[in-house]
Amino acid sequence: MTQTGDRGGQRSDRERALADTFVLLADTLVDDYDVLELFDQLMSSSVALIGVTAAGLLLDDQRGNLQVVASSSEETRLLEIFQLQNNEGPCLECVRSGAQVMSADLAGEAERWPLFAPRGRRRLHVRRCPADAASR
């Protein structure tokens, strides 16, 4: 579905939702904003805009130390922690390579991620894992 903009152009629902999300996120950047609240809002917005079932955010302190700072669910937070504790998984591979990491089906990733793949499928019901690195 599209709508006609003020200048006669077409805007999709997704573009409108993205613009609304930027406004919402910008509204949190006031003098006394809570950075964790901002990250949580970013995760919720990411799930809605990207069309995934869950999202997590790891921050790198540029010395290679990663921390889970936000997630869209408790299961996702546990999955991120599991990757950090076991030093494997799509998020860590993404951080190390600086490139997007995608797995269409974790069933075929046992060699790539021997600990993560079976646990992600069995305990957390993860099937697909996209991971993307932000600008470094």
C-alpha positions in Angstrom: 0.0 0.0 0.0 1.2 3.5 -0.8 0.1 7.0 -0.2 0.7 10.2 -2.1 3.2 12.5 -0.4 3.0 16.3 -0.2 5.1 16.6 -3.4 3.0 14.1 -5.4 5.5 11.2 -4.8 4.6 7.8 -3.5 5.5 6.6 0.0 5.2 3.0 1.0 3.9 1.9 4.4 7.4 0.6 5.2 9.0 4.1 4.4 6.4 5.7 6.6 7.1 3.2 9.4 10.8 3.8 9.0 10.3 7.6 9.2 8.1 7.2 12.3 10.8 5.0 13.9 13.5 7.6 13.3 11.3 10.3 14.9 10.6 8.0 17.9 14.3 7.2 18.3 15.2 10.9 17.9 12.7 11.8 20.6 14.6 9.7 23.1 17.8 11.7 22.5 17.1 14.4 25.1 19.4 15.6 27.9 18.5 12.8 30.3 17.7 9.9 28.0 18.3 6.3 29.1 20.7 4.6 26.6 19.3 1.2 27.5 15.8 2.3 26.8 17.1 3.6 23.4 18.6 0.3 22.6 15.5 -1.6 23.6 13.4 0.7 21.4 15.9 0.1 18.6 15.5 -3.7 18.9 11.7 -3.5 18.9 11.8 -1.3 15.9 14.2 -3.6 14.1 12.0 -6.6 14.6 9.0 -4.7 13.2 10.8 -3.0 10.3 13.0 -5.8 9.1 10.4 -8.5 9.5 12.4 -10.9 11.7 11.1 -12.6 14.8 13.9 -11.4 17.2 16.9 -9.1 17.3 19.9 -8.7 19.6 22.5 -6.0 19.9 26.1 -6.6 20.8 28.5 -3.7 21.2 32.3 -4.0 20.6 34.6 -1.8 22.7 37.2 -1.8 19.9 39.5 -4.0 22.0 37.5 -7.1 21.0 35.3 -7.2 24.1 31.7 -7.8 23.2 28.7 -7.2 25.4 25.0 -7.9 24.9 23.3 -4.6 25.5 19.8 -5.2 24.2 17.5 -7.9 22.8 13.9 -8.2 21.7 13.3 -11.2 24.0 14.9 -13.1 26.8 15.5 -16.1 24.5 17.5 -13.8 22.1 19.5 -12.5 25.0 20.4 -16.0 26.1 21.3 -16.9 22.5 23.7 -13.9 22.3 25.2 -14.8 25.7 25.7 -18.4 24.5 27.6 -17.2 21.5 29.9 -15.1 23.6 30.5 -17.9 26.1 31.3 -20.4 23.5 33.2 -18.1 21.1 31.1 -19.1 18.0 28.0 -18.2 16.1 26.8 -15.9 13.4 27.1 -12.7 15.5 30.7 -13.3 16.4 31.5 -14.3 12.8 29.9 -11.1 11.7 31.9 -9.0 14.1 35.2 -10.7 13.2 34.6 -10.5 9.4 32.9 -7.1 9.3 30.5 -8.7 6.8 26.9 -9.9 6.8 26.5 -13.5 7.9 23.5 -15.5 6.9 22.3 -19.0 7.6 19.2 -20.1 5.8 18.9 -23.3 7.9 20.9 -24.0 11.1 20.5 -27.8 10.4 23.3 -27.6 7.9 25.7 -25.4 10.1 26.9 -28.1 12.6 30.4 -28.0 11.1 30.5 -24.2 10.9 29.2 -23.7 14.5 29.3 -27.0 16.3 28.0 -25.8 19.6 25.7 -23.0 18.5 23.8 -24.7 15.6 22.3 -27.6 17.6 21.5 -25.5 20.6 20.0 -22.7 18.6 17.7 -25.2 16.9 16.8 -27.4 19.8 16.5 -25.0 22.8 15.8 -21.7 21.2 14.0 -22.8 18.1 16.2 -20.7 15.8 16.0 -21.7 12.1 17.6 -18.8 10.3 20.3 -16.4 11.5 21.0 -13.1 9.7 23.7 -11.0 11.2 25.0 -7.7 10.0 27.8 -5.5 11.2 27.3 -1.8 11.6 29.9 0.6 10.4 33.2 0.0 12.0 
